[in-house]
């Protein structure tokens, strides 16, 4: 189990490297089913998988990474929303992918901020922070062309929320 955490820059480099290794072009938005399919092919030998579960079955969580089973678990509504272009749902899926590809161990939930586990554990807070940064960096590649775009243009081009694009722009002037 990894006990030290990455710098923001290291997380961003890994996210961009993973994005490219999975075959997503820098000028291309990420499609959830394409991402899941590519992950299953690339990480087939490690047993990577995803599973859809009924809404409400994860408590307050929208999605979950289980490092023991190497499975991303998605609420049905999150799966459906991400599959039809829902920005928050796509971010949730890529957030869980971040946990997986960053080597985070445990049963980690994408839930509303301020849940008990996040409030009580510095380790979980750090993993959640890394996964959020990873998701934004995976969805929005840090290339010079994107740095010249407005937050609104980034939001439209890469299918991310305007809030995500604004935060990304502040971190990448």
Order of alpha helices (4+ residues) and beta strands (2+ residues): alpha-alpha-beta-beta-beta-alpha-alpha-beta-alpha-alpha-alpha-alpha-alpha
